[in-house]
Every structure is written in structure tokens, then in C-alpha cells.
Amino acid sequence: MEKPSFAIIGAGKVGDALATSLCQCGYRLTGVASRSPASAAMLAERFAVPWSVNPVEIAQQAKVVFITTSDRYIGDVAGQIAQNGGWYEEQYVYHASGALPADTLAAAKRQGAFIGALHPLQSFACIKNKTGCLSGVYFAVDGDHAAVNLAKTMVRDMGGDSFLVPPDQRVLYHAAACIASNYLVVLVHNAVSLLQQLGLSAEEATTALLPLLQGTVDNLVNKGTPKALTGPIVRGDANTVAAHLQALARQDNNSEKLYRQLGLHTLLLVQQIGSLEIAQLETMGEMLGDKCWREI
């Protein structure tokens, strides 16, 4: 089957990644639209295609359209294009939001288009222009049967994999992604701040932590959770945990609170592993500040 043409509306990091990956595997980009003339022109010029600040002009030229704007604009963009007759029968329209369902594009569906949600489970902070940046990435898909089928084909062509996330579960899915990615950065920032108190620069501290982080990721790949867990709590080393709490209390009250909360959740994983006796778990729970830790 001939690969359909596609257009990008929203020339940010996700739009850039989709354009790059799809073009690399034989799909033809027909145009780029963005509220920012500079970002639209920059992406379009890389592929020698037209660009516009008017999404209607770009949407009409492609069989497949990706709306990769911020979530709050997706419905408005779809509606704006619909008001100007920009959608057509059996066109495919996708958004790339993780939290929103496919029916955010209902305005396109009313004009006969197939609609879908296609969210790459990937962080895009510094991924622009990267070759093969979506290879190996999982995508959460949702939408009309035809849109889901085409989405799966495009993902497979890009070297990724896909799974269905029902409309009523997309917010939960996105929350999981937020915990795994966004909050990891917060945790590392907290660790970097503590190491800076030892005299390391932020860059030195981050560099020093990277092998540890990579080792943890490797453990997750090889063992999964909860078996990838290491550290004093899984070993039942109450003295070290107590020393940690004392040190953190002298430095940063917020870090101590974070350590206690994460420690209590760590106990739940340790209980699944079965490496500690119940008495040890209870002692550790009380030390971390919750006598009823099993009710978390």
C-alpha cells in the first residue's frame, strides 16, 4: 500500500520528531503550520515543503494530519479548520496528546475524517532533528478503527510499538508517564542539590550521578520492578536509614520529607520481594514516620 502524505500542525519538538521519523521511513510531508512563523519555517525548510500560520491551508493538502500543538489548543485548531471546510471525507486526523481522548478532534469527525490519538511515550526535551528518534518508542493509540489501524502501521514503520489506551484511561496513562519521566528529573535535581552542598557544581554532581542512574535503568531492564530495587531499605539496614534522616534534617527539611515519603513506598515494594521480616518492616515504617505504612 502506498504510504499516505502527511502534514504537521504545531512545529514543536513532537511535531519535529514525527516529521523526521515519518520522512525517514518513506512518508511524504506536504506542509507545516504553526502560530510561530519562525518555527514553521524552520521545520518546513528542512524538508523543502510549504509552511503557513494558517492551519487550514496545510490541512487540506494531506491525507494524514497531525495536530501537535499544546493540549489546550488541539480542540480549537480542529474546530478552526472545520469552520473553514478544511477537513474532508476519509482524511486521517491525529493529535499527539497523552492525556486527551481522540474525540477532542470531534470537529474533524463531523466532516467525515477518521480521528485518532497517537502519543509517543518519550521525553522530547532535546530530541529535535535526531535521526531515528522514535525507533523503539511505544505509542499510546486511541480512536476510530481505521485511524487506529493506520496509526499502528505508521508506528511499526517508524520502528516503534503501540498499545491501545481507552479514552477513559488516557489521563491515568499520562499520569504514569509523568511520574516516570518528569518526577525522575525532580528526584535527580534534589540529589544534585544535596551533592552541591559537598562542594560539587551542578554539572559535576549530575555527571557523577549518571552512571548510578544508568545502572538503575539497566536493573529495570534486566529484572523489572520490584527486583531492581537496591539500597538500605531493601537490605533492612535501619542504622543507615536513621543516619540519612538525621543528615537530611540538618540540611533541608523538604528533602527529609521526600525521603520519608519515598521510603514508605519503598517498604511496600520490599514487602513484595519478601526480603525482610514483618518486624523489620514495621520498625522501618515507624522510623520513616508512619506506624500504618501498609495502608499507604
C-alpha positions as CSV (number, residue, x, y, z in Angstrom):
1,M,0.0,0.0,0.0
2,E,1.2,3.5,-0.9
3,K,2.2,5.5,2.2
4,P,0.0,8.5,2.6
5,S,1.1,12.1,2.7
6,F,1.0,13.9,6.0
7,A,1.1,17.4,7.4
8,I,2.2,18.8,10.8
9,I,0.2,21.5,12.6
10,G,2.4,22.6,15.6
11,A,6.1,22.8,14.8
12,G,7.4,22.0,18.3
13,K,9.5,19.0,19.4
14,V,6.9,16.4,19.0
15,G,5.9,17.6,15.5
16,D,9.6,17.8,14.6
17,A,10.1,14.2,15.8
18,L,7.1,12.8,13.9
19,A,8.1,14.7,10.7
20,T,11.7,13.5,10.9
21,S,10.8,9.8,11.7
22,L,8.0,9.5,9.1
23,C,10.0,11.1,6.3
24,Q,12.9,8.7,7.1
25,C,10.6,5.7,6.5
26,G,9.1,6.9,3.3
27,Y,6.1,9.1,4.2
28,R,5.9,12.4,2.3
29,L,5.5,15.6,4.3
30,T,3.3,18.2,2.4
31,G,3.4,21.2,4.8
32,V,3.8,22.6,8.2
33,A,1.7,25.1,10.1
34,S,2.4,26.9,13.3
35,R,1.4,30.1,15.1
36,S,5.0,31.0,15.1
37,P,6.3,31.8,11.6
38,A,9.8,31.2,12.7
39,S,9.2,27.6,13.9
40,A,7.0,26.7,11.0
41,A,9.6,28.0,8.5
42,M,12.5,26.3,10.3
43,L,10.8,22.8,10.2
44,A,9.4,23.2,6.7
45,E,12.7,24.4,5.2
46,R,14.4,21.2,6.4
47,F,12.1,19.2,4.2
48,A,11.6,21.8,1.4
49,V,7.8,22.0,1.9
50,P,5.4,24.9,2.3
51,W,4.6,26.4,5.6
52,S,1.9,28.7,6.9
53,V,0.5,30.3,10.1
54,N,-3.0,29.3,8.7
55,P,-3.6,25.6,9.6
56,V,-6.5,25.4,7.1
57,E,-4.1,25.8,4.1
58,I,-1.8,23.0,5.4
59,A,-4.6,20.5,6.5
60,Q,-6.2,20.5,3.1
61,Q,-3.1,19.2,1.3
62,A,-2.5,16.0,3.2
63,K,-4.2,12.6,3.7
64,V,-3.0,12.5,7.3
65,V,-2.8,15.5,9.6
66,F,-1.0,15.6,13.0
67,I,-2.0,18.3,15.4
68,T,1.0,18.5,17.7
69,T,0.1,21.8,19.5
70,S,-0.2,22.2,23.2
71,D,-3.1,20.2,24.6
72,R,-5.2,23.4,25.3
73,Y,-5.2,24.3,21.6
74,I,-6.0,21.0,20.0
75,G,-9.7,21.2,20.0
76,D,-9.6,24.9,18.9
77,V,-7.4,24.1,16.0
78,A,-9.6,21.2,14.9
79,G,-12.6,23.5,15.2
80,Q,-11.0,26.4,13.3
81,I,-10.1,24.1,10.4
82,A,-13.6,22.6,10.4
83,Q,-15.2,26.1,10.3
84,N,-13.3,26.8,7.1
85,G,-14.1,23.5,5.5
86,G,-10.6,22.2,5.9
87,W,-11.4,18.5,6.6
88,Y,-12.6,16.0,4.1
89,E,-14.1,12.6,3.9
90,E,-11.8,9.7,4.9
91,Q,-8.9,12.0,5.9
92,Y,-7.0,10.9,8.9
93,V,-6.5,13.4,11.8
94,Y,-4.5,12.7,14.9
95,H,-3.4,14.6,17.9
96,A,-0.3,13.7,20.0
97,S,-1.6,14.4,23.5
98,G,-1.2,11.8,26.1
99,A,-4.0,12.9,28.3
100,L,-6.7,13.8,25.8
101,P,-9.0,11.3,24.1
102,A,-9.4,11.1,20.3
103,D,-12.8,12.8,20.4
104,T,-11.1,16.1,21.2
105,L,-11.0,16.1,17.3
106,A,-14.8,15.7,17.0
107,A,-15.0,18.7,14.7
108,A,-12.9,16.8,12.1
109,K,-15.0,13.6,12.6
110,R,-18.2,15.6,11.9
111,Q,-16.8,16.4,8.4
112,G,-16.1,12.8,7.6
113,A,-12.5,12.4,8.8
114,F,-11.2,9.4,10.8
115,I,-9.8,10.7,14.1
116,G,-7.2,9.3,16.5
117,A,-4.8,10.0,19.3
118,L,-1.2,9.0,18.8
119,H,1.1,9.8,21.8
120,P,4.8,8.8,21.9
121,L,5.8,7.6,25.3
122,Q,9.1,9.5,25.1
123,S,10.7,12.7,26.5
124,F,11.4,15.4,23.9
125,A,13.4,18.0,25.8
126,C,16.4,17.7,23.5
127,I,15.3,15.4,20.7
128,K,14.8,17.8,17.8
129,N,16.2,16.7,14.4
130,K,17.5,13.4,15.9
131,T,17.8,10.6,13.4
132,G,15.6,7.6,14.3
133,C,14.4,9.4,17.4
134,L,11.2,7.4,17.6
135,S,12.6,3.9,16.9
136,G,11.9,1.7,19.8
137,V,9.4,4.1,21.3
138,Y,6.0,2.9,22.4
139,F,2.9,4.9,21.3
140,A,-0.5,5.0,23.1
141,V,-3.2,5.0,20.5
142,D,-6.9,5.6,20.6
143,G,-9.6,6.5,18.1
144,D,-11.7,5.2,15.2
145,H,-11.0,1.7,14.0
146,A,-9.5,2.9,10.7
147,A,-7.4,5.6,12.5
148,V,-6.1,3.1,15.0
149,N,-5.1,0.6,12.2
150,L,-3.2,3.3,10.3
151,A,-1.6,4.6,13.5
152,K,-0.3,1.0,14.2
153,T,1.1,0.8,10.7
154,M,2.9,4.2,10.9
155,V,4.3,3.3,14.3
156,R,5.6,0.0,13.1
157,D,7.2,1.7,10.1
158,M,9.0,4.1,12.4
159,G,10.4,1.2,14.3
160,G,8.2,1.7,17.3
161,D,5.4,-0.3,19.0
162,S,1.9,0.6,20.0
163,F,-0.8,-0.2,22.5
164,L,-4.4,0.8,23.0
165,V,-5.4,3.2,25.8
166,P,-9.2,3.6,26.0
167,P,-10.5,7.2,26.2
168,D,-11.4,7.0,29.9
169,Q,-7.9,5.7,30.8
170,R,-5.8,8.2,29.0
171,V,-5.4,10.6,32.0
172,L,-4.2,7.7,34.2
173,Y,-1.8,6.6,31.4
174,H,-0.4,10.1,31.2
175,A,-0.1,10.4,34.9
176,A,2.1,7.2,34.9
177,A,4.2,8.8,32.2
178,C,4.6,12.0,34.2
179,I,5.7,10.0,37.3
180,A,8.3,8.0,35.3
181,S,9.8,10.9,33.4
182,N,9.0,14.4,34.9
183,Y,9.3,13.4,38.5
184,L,12.5,11.5,37.9
185,V,14.0,14.8,36.9
186,V,12.8,16.3,40.1
187,L,14.3,13.5,42.1
188,V,17.7,13.9,40.4
189,H,17.6,17.6,40.9
190,N,17.1,17.0,44.6
191,A,20.1,14.7,44.7
192,V,22.2,17.2,42.7
193,S,21.3,19.9,45.2
194,L,22.4,17.8,48.1
195,L,25.7,17.0,46.4
196,Q,26.3,20.7,45.7
197,Q,26.4,21.1,49.5
198,L,29.5,19.0,49.4
199,G,31.2,21.5,47.0
200,L,30.4,19.9,43.7
201,S,29.0,22.1,40.9
202,A,25.6,21.2,39.5
203,E,27.3,19.9,36.3
204,E,29.8,17.8,38.3
205,A,27.0,16.4,40.5
206,T,24.8,15.5,37.6
207,T,27.8,13.8,35.8
208,A,28.6,11.8,38.9
209,L,25.1,10.6,39.3
210,L,24.6,9.5,35.6
211,P,26.4,6.1,36.0
212,L,24.2,5.3,39.0
213,L,21.1,6.3,37.1
214,Q,22.1,4.2,34.1
215,G,22.8,1.2,36.4
216,T,19.3,1.6,37.9
217,V,17.8,1.6,34.4
218,D,19.8,-1.4,33.4
219,N,18.5,-3.2,36.5
220,L,15.0,-2.3,35.5
221,V,15.6,-3.7,32.0
222,N,17.0,-6.9,33.3
223,K,14.9,-7.5,36.4
224,G,11.9,-5.2,36.3
225,T,10.2,-4.0,39.5
226,P,10.4,-4.6,42.3
227,K,13.5,-6.8,41.9
228,A,15.6,-3.9,40.5
229,L,15.4,-2.2,43.9
230,T,18.6,-1.8,45.9
231,G,19.7,0.2,48.9
232,P,19.5,0.3,52.7
233,I,15.7,-0.3,53.0
234,V,15.7,-3.5,50.9
235,R,18.7,-4.7,53.0
236,G,16.9,-3.9,56.3
237,D,19.8,-1.5,57.2
238,A,17.9,0.6,59.8
239,N,21.0,2.3,61.1
240,T,21.9,3.8,57.6
241,V,18.3,4.9,57.1
242,A,18.3,6.6,60.5
243,A,21.6,8.3,59.6
244,H,20.2,9.5,56.3
245,L,17.2,11.1,58.1
246,Q,19.4,12.9,60.6
247,A,21.7,14.2,57.9
248,L,18.8,15.4,55.8
249,A,17.1,17.1,58.7
250,R,20.2,19.2,59.3
251,Q,20.3,20.3,55.6
252,D,16.9,20.5,54.0
253,N,13.5,19.8,55.6
254,N,11.9,19.3,52.1
255,S,14.5,16.6,51.2
256,E,13.8,14.8,54.5
257,K,10.1,14.8,53.8
258,L,10.7,13.5,50.3
259,Y,13.0,10.8,51.6
260,R,10.4,9.7,54.2
261,Q,7.6,9.5,51.7
262,L,9.6,7.6,49.1
263,G,11.0,5.4,51.9
264,L,7.4,4.4,52.9
265,H,6.6,3.5,49.3
266,T,9.8,1.5,49.1
267,L,8.7,-0.6,52.0
268,L,5.7,-1.7,50.0
269,L,8.0,-3.0,47.3
270,V,10.2,-4.6,49.8
271,Q,7.2,-6.4,51.2
272,Q,6.5,-7.8,47.7
273,I,10.1,-9.0,47.5
274,G,9.9,-10.7,50.8
275,S,13.4,-9.9,51.8
276,L,12.6,-8.6,55.3
277,E,10.7,-10.0,58.3
278,I,7.5,-8.2,59.3
279,A,9.1,-6.9,62.4
280,Q,11.9,-5.3,60.4
281,L,9.3,-3.7,58.1
282,E,7.3,-2.3,61.0
283,T,10.5,-0.9,62.6
284,M,11.5,0.8,59.4
285,G,8.0,2.1,58.9
286,E,7.9,3.7,62.3
287,M,11.4,5.2,61.7
288,L,10.1,6.8,58.5
289,G,7.2,8.3,60.3
290,D,4.2,6.1,59.7
291,K,3.1,3.3,62.0
292,C,0.4,2.3,59.5
293,W,2.7,2.2,56.4
294,R,0.9,-0.8,55.0
295,E,-2.2,1.3,54.5
296,I,-0.4,3.7,52.0
